[in-house]
Each structure stands twice: as C-alpha cells, then as structure tokens.
Amino acid sequence: MGGRGTAVTPETRMPATRTLPDALAVPLHRLALRYQHSPLPRFLAWWGGELRSLLPPRWRSLLEVEAAQVLLEIDGDALSIARADRDALIELARLPLADPAALAAAADAALDQQPATLRRILILPPARVLRRSLTLPAAALENLRQVVAFELDRQTPFKPEQVHYDARVARRDAADRQVEVELALVPRSLIESQLERLGALGGTLDAVDTRGADGRRLGFNLLPPEQRAHRANARVWLNLALGLGALLLLAVAAVHTVENRRAAVAELEAEVEHQRSEARAVNQLREALADAVEGANFLAVRRAAQPLMIGLLEELTTRLPDDTYLERLSYSDGQLTVTGQSSEPARLLGSLQDSAHIRSPALSGSIQPDPRTGKDRFTITAGYEPRAAEAP
C-alpha cells in the first residue's frame, strides 16, 4: 500500500492480557480528565485562594510551598536552578556542567534550604520544542494520548517512536463538542542528551517542560513516565489523614446526633406519658363527675316523676269506707298496690272505680279472713294517675 503508515508503538499497542491495575487505569484516567475539564478545579482554586488570603502570613507561606517548583535550565555550560512560586521566580544557584558526577551533590547543596517535596522540572529552550494546535472531538479526551499518537504523522514530520510528546487542552467548546488541544514534542535524542549532561541529577526530575511567551512553564511533561522521579507526596498523606479525620468526626457527629435524637425522643415519650397520665386522670374525673351528675339528675328526675303521696292518701281516704284500714301501700311507675282489712273487700272495687285517678282496680290473690279482727284481708292492685297539680 502506498503512503506513510502509522507506526504502532508501545503506547498505542493494546496488550494481549490486562491486569487489574491496567483495567482500572482507563476509567480512572477518564474520571481525572472529566474532573480537569470541568468548572470544579477553577472553582476550588479560586476558593482556596480566597481561604488562603484569610490566613496569617506565616501559615500562608507554608501553604505556598505546595505550589512552588524547582526549575532547572541548561544555559550553555551552566545549569540554572530557580524556585518558581505563584508570583515570583527566584534563582537559587548557577552551577557549571563540567563535572556531571558532582552536579547532583552541588544541586542538593543549593536546594538544602528548600523543602524536599518540591518538584524538579527541566526547562527546554522554546526554540527546541515543536508545538502544534489540534482540533479534536470531545470524545477524544478519554484517550487523548493515543489519539495524538495517530495524529503525529499528519501534523508533524516525526513518527511516535522518534519523539517524546505531550498534549494539553487549551480550549473546550461545549456547544460544538470539540476541544482545542495543544501538542508539544521534542526529539528523543534531545532529552537524552540533556539528561546525559545532568548525570545523576537527571534521575531526580519530575517533568520536562518549556517556557511560554510570559516566561512561565507551559505545563507539559515531555519526560517519559518510566523516567520520572517517584517521590513521597506528603500532601497526599496529609489529605488522606484529613479525610480520615473528617470521616471520624463525621461518624462521631452522626453518633452524637443519633444519641441526641434518642435522648430527645425518650424525653418526649416521658413527657407524652406524663401528659397521657394527666389526661387519663382528667378523663376519670370527668367520668366521675358525669356519673355523679347523671346520678343526681336521675334521682331528681325520678323524684320529680313520683306523684305526691299526700294526694294519693287523700284519694284513698276519700274513697275507702271507715271500716277499712290499710296495712301496706306501695306505688311504683304508676302501679298502686294496697293491702289491708275490710268488712266487705269486694265493695271497695266499686268505690275505687269512681275515682278519676285510680284506674282498673282489681283484687289480687284470695281474700283471707282474720279471726283476730273479724275482717277479711285483701290486696288490690290498680293504676294511678296523679292530679294535674301533682304531675312532675
């Protein structure tokens, strides 16, 4: 086939078997890219700056160490060592490159007063770094390095195995779903020659970058991952400790909140039980009062419903003859029962029937003579309606 084929490099070739770290690297890389290109990092950077401005100067200077970097730059036969902060670039030393074996010790002596966690970055001359701008689909961000590797043949006169390259997102257009990517690359021989001149100091580098028009590093890392220094990141352990502390405090707060809620619920239940007891006592008093009132009303109603006995006695006295006397008289619910002795008990029924208030008089049981008195004992039952004046 004609034309230039795209070279297959270790970076673009897919391994036959994938280990667990390899399987996790892809989704973690995608998450990191989405985080980097989201508004969250800019917001956190602004928020962190605002919080730092509220701290005392001494504390603020301690936090600035995390943003500082050591920049190494080869200038002719000398090595310039400078410290770059957010706002300043301070040259710390200028060392000769005549003896690469002694260069690492001299650099360590120059950086003796600086924190050991500062990242060391080799700065290449801008003229030696080839930069290109690429417009790619937004989906390419998930495998940006692989996509850029395929674009090297079209965009540059080099093949991927001839250069060290890196890419960064310069601008992202969410509406068009495209990103503008800036590509930087240098021949492998250039970096190898630079590292050879640094000697043992080259093994302590974290990145290889170049400067922009403003004199600051652009943010590329042209150093192969396997050649980068692996230094302990105190900030990671600090963040981990702070995260664990926050989780512990959150757990304590949650337990304390649950205990407070439980105590509040217990107190509320005790108060509710107390109120319930008082309500039961009030209900019992109300029921007792209602029973007393009902009993009193019942007696009053019953008493009011009973006719005056004086009227009944007057009626009987008027109707019964003089030879008759009563031994017992009872009245209940309009029924009258009279027990007594008389010479002619049967004649009494006629006298009682003439009454307007006594109804249906009748003898109950048999008439029994009493030898002692010579009269007959009788029992008469009848209905009784009180007079109008006696009605309840």
Secondary structure by P-SEA (a helix, b strand, c coil): cccccccccccccccccccccccaaaaaaaaaaaaaacaaaaaaaaaaaaaaaaccaaaaaaaacccbbbbbbbcccbbbbbbbcccccccccccccccccaaaaaaaaaaccccccbbbbbbcccccbbbbbbbbccccccaaaaaaaaacccccccccccccbbbbbccccccccbbbbbbbbbcaaaaaaaaaaacccccccccccccccccccccccccccccccccccaaaaaaaaaaaaaaaaaaaaaaaaaaaaaaaaaaaaaaaaaaaaaaaaaaaaaaaaaaaaaaaaaaaaaaaacccaaaaaaaaaacccccccccbbbbcccbbbbbbccccccaaaaaaaacccccccccccbbbbccccccccbbbbbbbbccccccc
